[in-house]
């Protein structure tokens, strides 16, 4: 790849498959507009694991970086020249930035994005936490929770294989992970922080089990929103952090890495995301 200069790094995009639902173009383009970056553009491309090496290998020097979603967060790692400690800890890269010398650098902004979204709601330390699910997002959630939870973390999963995987992540991240069967997931509601990382509809049946006193729910979904669980949680007076909160903060960090600017316009990004969701 040719050497880059700051004048040529004007393009970015989100890659994944499927990708049509992604709000990333809305958020990033809103940030460009808010700061008058008229020569920057952000698109989306449907790229699967098999196509990724060829796609990246054919880029010209106009590209600043990419956001990566499923199924590419792990598939991209062999294609990188460098990976951050944060991304390496969970073997998941959601941000690819091209340095001026053409080096490909991978990072994970989901983890600091989660922490920033929690801080925005006044959550900086908890004594107990639970994670619903054990997929790719759950490992990033565990990495974030590990930084603010003083006690054990319980993961509610559907199989022993998933349970073993979450315990393994806990060992790597230095946090005690207890596992429990998904059928007992309602017991998670006694934790100070509950992070729901499951696909849409998975937690709907749990909504009727939300107790009268609850802590904080971080539901990583944003469409549809609110989820049944988030609605029940709010009705019982609990704090709720949404997937849009996460998306805005992690996208803001990506924007800063790709553009080199020190502060993303988070309010403009959030407003654009809310408008886009309202129109769906």
C-alpha positions as CSV (number, residue, x, y, z in Angstrom):
1,X,0.0,0.0,0.0
2,X,1.4,3.5,-0.8
3,X,2.5,5.7,2.0
4,X,-0.2,8.0,3.3
5,X,-0.3,11.6,4.1
6,X,-2.9,13.4,6.2
7,X,-4.3,15.0,3.0
8,X,-5.2,11.6,1.5
9,X,-6.9,9.9,4.4
10,X,-10.5,10.9,3.8
11,X,-12.5,7.6,3.5
12,X,-13.8,5.2,6.1
13,X,-16.5,2.5,6.3
14,X,-18.0,-0.3,8.3
15,X,-17.4,-3.9,7.1
16,X,-19.4,-7.0,8.0
17,X,-22.0,-9.4,6.7
18,X,-24.9,-8.6,6.9
19,X,-24.3,-4.9,7.1
20,X,-27.5,-3.2,5.9
21,X,-28.7,-2.6,9.4
22,X,-25.6,-0.8,10.7
23,X,-26.0,2.7,12.2
24,X,-22.3,3.4,11.9
25,X,-22.5,5.4,8.7
26,X,-25.2,7.6,10.3
27,X,-23.0,8.3,13.3
28,X,-19.7,8.9,11.6
29,X,-21.2,11.1,8.8
30,X,-23.0,13.1,11.5
31,X,-19.6,13.7,13.2
32,X,-18.0,14.8,9.9
33,X,-20.9,17.2,9.3
34,X,-20.8,18.6,12.8
35,X,-17.1,19.4,12.5
36,X,-17.2,20.6,8.9
37,X,-15.1,17.7,7.6
38,X,-16.6,18.0,4.1
39,X,-13.9,16.0,2.5
40,X,-14.5,12.9,4.6
41,X,-17.0,10.1,3.8
42,X,-18.1,7.0,5.6
43,X,-19.8,4.0,3.8
44,X,-20.8,0.4,4.4
45,X,-19.6,-2.7,2.6
46,X,-20.9,-6.2,2.9
47,X,-17.7,-8.3,3.3
48,X,-17.5,-11.8,4.8
49,X,-14.5,-13.6,6.2
50,X,-13.5,-15.1,2.8
51,X,-13.6,-11.8,1.0
52,X,-11.8,-9.7,3.7
53,X,-8.2,-10.3,2.7
54,X,-8.8,-9.4,-0.9
55,X,-10.9,-6.4,0.0
56,X,-8.2,-4.9,2.2
57,X,-5.4,-5.8,-0.2
58,X,-7.0,-3.8,-3.0
59,X,-7.3,-0.5,-1.1
60,X,-5.8,2.7,-2.3
61,X,-4.2,5.4,-0.1
62,X,-7.5,7.3,0.4
63,X,-8.6,5.1,3.3
64,X,-8.2,6.1,6.9
65,X,-9.7,3.0,8.5
66,X,-12.7,0.7,9.0
67,X,-15.2,-0.3,11.7
68,X,-15.6,-4.0,11.8
69,X,-18.6,-6.0,12.9
70,X,-19.5,-9.7,12.8
71,X,-18.1,-11.9,11.4
72,X,-14.9,-10.0,11.0
73,X,-13.7,-9.1,14.5
74,X,-11.5,-12.1,14.8
75,X,-10.9,-12.8,11.1
76,X,-9.1,-9.5,10.6
77,X,-6.4,-10.2,13.2
78,X,-4.0,-12.2,10.9
79,X,-4.1,-9.3,8.4
80,X,-2.8,-6.7,10.9
81,X,0.6,-5.4,11.6
82,X,-0.2,-4.4,15.1
83,X,-3.0,-5.0,17.7
84,X,-3.7,-3.1,20.9
85,X,-3.6,-4.8,24.2
86,X,-7.3,-4.2,24.6
87,X,-8.2,-6.0,21.4
88,X,-5.7,-8.8,22.1
89,X,-7.2,-9.5,25.5
90,X,-10.5,-10.6,23.9
91,X,-9.2,-11.6,20.5
92,X,-11.7,-9.1,18.9
93,X,-10.9,-6.1,16.7
94,X,-13.7,-3.7,15.8
95,X,-11.4,-0.9,14.6
96,X,-8.8,-1.0,11.8
97,X,-6.7,2.2,11.4
98,X,-4.1,2.8,8.6
99,X,-1.1,4.6,9.8
100,X,0.7,7.1,7.6
101,X,3.3,4.5,6.7
102,X,0.6,2.1,5.7
103,X,0.7,-0.1,8.8
104,X,-2.6,-1.8,9.7
105,X,-3.4,-1.3,13.4
106,X,-6.3,-3.1,15.1
107,X,-8.1,-1.9,18.3
108,X,-11.2,-2.7,20.2
109,X,-13.3,0.4,21.1
110,X,-16.2,-1.7,22.4
111,X,-14.6,-2.2,25.8
112,X,-13.7,1.5,26.5
113,X,-17.0,2.4,24.9
114,X,-18.9,0.3,27.4
115,X,-17.0,1.9,30.3
116,X,-17.7,5.4,28.9
117,X,-21.4,4.6,28.5
118,X,-21.6,3.4,32.1
119,X,-19.7,6.4,33.4
120,X,-22.2,8.6,31.7
121,X,-24.9,7.0,33.9
122,X,-22.7,7.4,37.0
123,X,-21.6,3.8,37.2
124,X,-17.8,3.6,37.9
125,X,-17.6,0.7,40.4
126,X,-19.9,-2.2,41.3
127,X,-19.7,-5.0,43.8
128,X,-21.3,-7.7,41.7
129,X,-22.1,-8.2,38.0
130,X,-23.9,-10.6,35.7
131,X,-23.6,-11.2,32.0
132,X,-26.4,-12.7,30.0
133,X,-25.0,-14.6,27.1
134,X,-21.6,-15.9,26.0
135,X,-21.1,-14.8,22.4
136,X,-18.6,-12.4,20.9
137,X,-20.0,-9.3,22.6
138,X,-20.0,-11.1,26.0
139,X,-16.2,-11.3,26.0
140,X,-15.9,-7.6,25.5
141,X,-18.5,-7.0,28.2
142,X,-16.6,-9.2,30.5
143,X,-13.4,-7.2,29.8
144,X,-15.2,-4.0,30.6
145,X,-16.9,-5.4,33.7
146,X,-13.5,-6.7,35.0
147,X,-12.2,-3.2,35.2
148,X,-15.0,-1.9,37.5
149,X,-16.4,-4.9,39.4
150,X,-14.9,-5.6,42.8
151,X,-16.6,-9.0,43.2
152,X,-17.3,-12.1,41.1
153,X,-19.1,-12.0,37.7
154,X,-21.7,-14.6,36.9
155,X,-22.3,-15.5,33.3
156,X,-25.7,-17.1,32.4
157,X,-25.2,-19.4,29.4
158,X,-27.0,-22.2,27.5
159,X,-24.3,-24.9,27.3
160,X,-21.3,-26.2,29.2
161,X,-19.1,-25.3,26.2
162,X,-20.1,-21.7,26.5
163,X,-19.6,-21.8,30.2
164,X,-16.1,-23.2,29.8
165,X,-15.4,-20.4,27.3
166,X,-16.5,-17.7,29.6
167,X,-14.5,-19.1,32.5
168,X,-11.5,-19.2,30.2
169,X,-12.0,-15.5,29.3
170,X,-12.2,-14.8,33.0
171,X,-8.8,-16.4,33.6
172,X,-7.2,-14.4,30.8
173,X,-8.8,-11.2,32.1
174,X,-8.0,-11.8,35.8
175,X,-11.6,-11.8,37.0
176,X,-13.5,-14.7,38.7
177,X,-16.3,-15.9,36.5
178,X,-19.0,-18.1,37.8
179,X,-21.3,-19.7,35.3
180,X,-25.0,-20.7,35.6
181,X,-27.6,-22.2,33.3
182,X,-29.6,-19.9,31.2
183,X,-32.8,-21.2,32.8
184,X,-31.7,-19.5,36.0
185,X,-31.0,-16.1,34.3
186,X,-33.7,-14.3,36.4
187,X,-31.4,-14.7,39.4
188,X,-29.0,-12.3,37.7
189,X,-31.3,-9.4,38.7
190,X,-29.8,-9.3,42.2
191,X,-26.5,-8.1,40.8
192,X,-25.6,-4.4,40.9
193,X,-24.9,-4.5,37.2
194,X,-26.5,-6.8,34.6
195,X,-25.2,-6.8,31.0
196,X,-27.5,-8.4,28.4
197,X,-25.5,-9.4,25.3
198,X,-28.0,-11.7,23.6
199,X,-29.8,-11.3,20.3
200,X,-33.1,-9.5,20.0
201,X,-36.0,-11.3,21.7
202,X,-33.8,-13.6,23.8
203,X,-34.5,-11.8,27.1
204,X,-38.2,-11.0,26.5
205,X,-39.4,-13.8,28.7
206,X,-37.3,-12.5,31.6
207,X,-39.1,-9.1,31.7
208,X,-41.9,-10.4,34.0
209,X,-39.3,-11.6,36.5
210,X,-37.7,-8.2,37.1
211,X,-37.9,-7.5,40.9
212,X,-39.1,-4.3,42.5
213,X,-35.6,-3.2,43.5
214,X,-32.9,-3.4,40.8
215,X,-29.5,-1.9,40.0
216,X,-28.3,-1.1,36.5
217,X,-29.1,-2.9,33.2
218,X,-26.8,-2.5,30.2
219,X,-28.7,-3.9,27.2
220,X,-26.4,-3.9,24.2
221,X,-29.4,-3.9,21.7
222,X,-30.6,-0.7,20.1
223,X,-33.1,-1.9,17.5
224,X,-35.8,-2.6,18.5
225,X,-35.7,-0.3,21.5
226,X,-36.6,-0.4,24.2
227,X,-36.5,-4.1,24.7
228,X,-39.1,-5.7,26.9
229,X,-36.4,-6.2,29.6
230,X,-35.3,-2.6,29.4
231,X,-38.9,-1.4,29.7
232,X,-39.6,-3.5,32.7
233,X,-36.3,-2.4,34.3
234,X,-37.1,1.3,33.8
235,X,-40.6,0.7,35.2
236,X,-39.0,-0.6,38.4
237,X,-36.8,2.4,38.8
238,X,-33.5,0.9,37.6
239,X,-30.9,2.6,35.5
240,X,-30.7,1.5,31.9
241,X,-27.8,1.9,29.5
242,X,-28.7,1.1,25.9
243,X,-26.9,-0.3,22.9
244,X,-27.1,3.2,21.3
245,X,-25.1,4.6,24.2
246,X,-22.5,2.0,23.5
247,X,-22.6,2.5,19.8
248,X,-22.1,6.3,20.1
249,X,-19.2,6.0,22.5
250,X,-17.3,3.3,20.6
251,X,-17.9,5.1,17.3
252,X,-16.7,8.3,18.9
253,X,-13.4,6.6,19.8
254,X,-13.1,5.2,16.2
255,X,-13.7,8.7,14.8
256,X,-10.9,10.1,16.9
257,X,-8.5,7.4,15.9
258,X,-9.3,7.6,12.2
259,X,-9.3,11.4,11.9
260,X,-6.7,12.2,14.5
261,X,-9.0,14.8,16.1
262,X,-9.1,14.9,19.9
263,X,-12.8,15.0,20.6
264,X,-15.7,13.4,18.7
265,X,-19.0,15.4,18.7
266,X,-20.9,12.8,20.7
267,X,-24.1,14.8,21.1
268,X,-24.4,15.2,17.3
269,X,-23.7,11.5,16.8
270,X,-26.3,10.5,19.3
271,X,-29.0,12.8,17.9
272,X,-28.4,11.4,14.4
273,X,-28.6,7.8,15.7
274,X,-31.9,8.6,17.6
275,X,-33.4,10.1,14.4
276,X,-32.4,7.2,12.3
277,X,-33.9,4.7,14.7
278,X,-37.1,6.7,15.1
279,X,-37.6,6.5,11.3
280,X,-37.2,2.7,11.1
